[in-house]
């Protein structure tokens, strides 16, 4: 039935492409989580009263986060 609806689609290629899409999405998700956690920790630690209090670095990181948000 699927071949009747989509005669030009090869099921094996569709499965390979779907797997590659999930793989790329997973890599992007992992990279985003790692970078997000690092930036969040850096913002927290460099804020007022933080362990590494640094207004200049906090301002730079906050600006980068706000631009991409």
C-alpha positions as CSV (number, residue, x, y, z in Angstrom):
1,X,0.0,0.0,0.0
2,X,2.8,2.4,0.8
3,X,4.4,1.8,-2.6
4,X,1.1,2.7,-4.2
5,X,0.9,6.0,-2.4
6,X,4.6,6.9,-2.8
7,X,6.0,5.0,-5.7
8,X,9.3,6.9,-5.8
9,X,10.2,6.3,-2.2
10,X,12.6,3.5,-1.2
11,X,11.7,2.4,2.3
12,X,15.3,1.5,3.2
13,X,16.5,5.0,2.2
14,X,13.7,6.5,4.3
15,X,14.8,4.5,7.3
16,X,18.4,5.5,6.9
17,X,17.5,9.2,6.5
18,X,15.2,9.0,9.6
19,X,18.1,7.5,11.6
20,X,20.5,10.2,10.4
21,X,18.0,12.9,11.4
22,X,17.6,11.5,14.9
23,X,21.4,11.3,15.2
24,X,21.9,14.9,14.1
25,X,19.1,16.0,16.5
26,X,20.6,14.1,19.4
27,X,24.1,15.6,18.8
28,X,22.6,19.1,18.6
29,X,20.7,18.5,21.8
30,X,23.8,17.2,23.7
31,X,25.9,20.1,22.5
32,X,23.3,22.7,23.4
33,X,22.8,21.2,26.9
34,X,26.6,21.2,27.6
35,X,27.1,24.7,26.3
36,X,24.0,25.9,28.2
37,X,25.0,24.4,31.5
38,X,28.5,25.9,31.2
39,X,27.2,29.4,30.3
40,X,24.6,29.2,33.1
41,X,27.3,28.2,35.7
42,X,29.6,30.9,34.4
43,X,26.8,33.5,34.8
44,X,25.9,32.2,38.3
45,X,29.5,32.1,39.5
46,X,30.5,35.5,38.2
47,X,27.3,37.3,39.5
48,X,27.3,39.6,42.5
49,X,28.2,37.5,45.6
50,X,29.3,34.6,43.5
51,X,32.5,32.6,44.0
52,X,34.2,34.2,41.0
53,X,32.6,37.6,41.2
54,X,33.5,39.4,38.0
55,X,31.3,42.1,36.6
56,X,33.0,42.4,33.2
57,X,33.0,38.7,32.5
58,X,29.4,38.4,33.7
59,X,28.3,41.3,31.5
60,X,30.0,39.7,28.4
61,X,28.5,36.3,29.0
62,X,25.1,37.8,29.8
63,X,25.2,39.7,26.5
64,X,26.1,36.6,24.5
65,X,23.3,34.6,26.2
66,X,20.8,37.4,25.5
67,X,21.8,37.8,21.9
68,X,21.2,34.1,21.2
69,X,18.1,33.8,23.3
